[in-house]
Amino acid sequence: MTWVNNPPCSNCGSTDTEYQGIRGPESLEEREGQAGRVEMYSCRACSHKATTFPRYNSVRKLLQERKGRCGEYANLFGLYCRSVGFETRYVSDWTDHVWIEVLVGDEWIMADSCEGTINKPAMYESGWGKKLNYIVGTSYDAVVDVTSRYTRKFQEIDFQDRRRKITSSEYAGESAIQEANKRIRQRFNKAREDELNHRLKQEISILQKYKALSEWTELEEHDRGRISGSLEWKVSRKEDGKSKVEETSPPIVRALQVEQFHPVGLVEISVFPKDQEGIIVSGANCDIGMPGCISMVVLDDFHLGCILLCRSFTSWEDLSEVVTKIPSNKIIVLKGRTKTDETTKGIEKKMSLLGGFKLPKKLSN
């Protein structure tokens, strides 16, 4: 999967395209691909105004396209989980993000595939800094208000004020979900209905306990902003976690910087020292852009340009644990900045150099 900030111009190929609005699906391809909406873009380079980005929901179409944002990532990852026997549900954050939850044993576990993160529900509020209101999980079996799993501010006045902009009261919201579940249950036999009602009752009991909690534990805390998406886009949505970083003291920087890397064919990889430019793969900015962190992008060696992983780390120690597990035939692009002058005991990994790649002469402090 490749993350799409904005699609390249369909006329000249420039990535300098500007969002112009949305329309409904019109073409046969858009309808068959179950596009919920089609984004429209104009090109600043050639003034072409007909570039589109259909937001497909058909997993068959997504397996062909292999590009999108959180919705496309969630749909495909849910498909993969179900194909190996897990129950999943689609989770919609009404402040504009989606992911899935996977049923593991008797517990629903958060899984955000575009962030590569599992079972870290504090990530959105504690890490990204999102001002949440409603988060709803939807599956073939049920609809559940799972908001309290992802917040420790449920009882605060500001949080409740945000929810009241959507429903007139907690009772009104609960009643709407109960009515939806009542309609869903009509498709099941009595034994299955009883099983689902028992499962739902247990989950609601757990969610009610979360509502009484007022802070994340040290183990639950998440210390980074959003990874997916361009830095400019994340900053505009206030999901980059920058406000949390600014509260810390200025970092002592140890940075690894590489000018440019052209492997083969049409794939171009560039690494820039400035946070707002970052790591760019064929026009897509893959750098998470957080100060005081190390960015890593892993590319497939066979399908050059296919981005396998984008992650950030607060220390070289954390980075080493991941790097040593990556197969040696993958392409790893790093841009490093750490908050302290700590060093790991060493990262040993044999990697072949591709044509066009130049090792930096030294680490700059």
Stockholm file with secondary structure:
# STOCKHOLM 1.0

chainA/1-365         MTWVNNPPCSNCGSTDTEYQGIRGPESLEEREGQAGRVEMYSCRACSHKATTFPRYNSVRKLLQERKGRCGEYANLFGLYCRSVGFETRYVSDWTDHVWIEVLVGDEWIMADSCEGTINKPAMYESGWGKKLNYIVGTSYDAVVDVTSRYTRKFQEIDFQDRRRKITSSEYAGESAIQEANKRIRQRFNKAREDELNHRLKQEISILQKYKALSEWTELEEHDRGRISGSLEWKVSRKEDGKSKVEETSPPIVRALQVEQFHPVGLVEISVFPKDQEGIIVSGANCDIGMPGCISMVVLDDFHLGCILLCRSFTSWEDLSEVVTKIPSNKIIVLKGRTKTDETTKGIEKKMSLLGGFKLPKKLSN
#=GR chainA/1-365 SS CEECSSCCCTTTCCSCEEEEEEECCCSHHHHHTTCSCEEEEEETTTCCCCEEEECCCCHHHHHHHCEESHHHHHHHHHHHHHHTTCCEEEEEETTTEEEEEEEETTEEEEEETTTTEESCTTIIIIIICCCCCCEEEECSSCEEECGGGGCSCTTSHHHHHHHHTTCSSHHHHHHHHHHHHHHHHTTSCHHHHHHHHHHHHHHHHHHHHHHTCCSCCTTTCCCCCCCSSCHHHHHHTTCSCHHHHHTSCCCCCCBBCCCEECCSTTCCEEECSSTTTCEEETTEECCCCCTTSEEEEEECSSSTTCEEEEEEESSHHHHHHHHTTSCTTSEEEEEBCCSSCCCCSCCCCCCCCCTTCCCCSCCBC
#=GC SS_cons         CEECSSCCCTTTCCSCEEEEEEECCCSHHHHHTTCSCEEEEEETTTCCCCEEEECCCCHHHHHHHCEESHHHHHHHHHHHHHHTTCCEEEEEETTTEEEEEEEETTEEEEEETTTTEESCTTIIIIIICCCCCCEEEECSSCEEECGGGGCSCTTSHHHHHHHHTTCSSHHHHHHHHHHHHHHHHTTSCHHHHHHHHHHHHHHHHHHHHHHTCCSCCTTTCCCCCCCSSCHHHHHHTTCSCHHHHHTSCCCCCCBBCCCEECCSTTCCEEECSSTTTCEEETTEECCCCCTTSEEEEEECSSSTTCEEEEEEESSHHHHHHHHTTSCTTSEEEEEBCCSSCCCCSCCCCCCCCCTTCCCCSCCBC
//
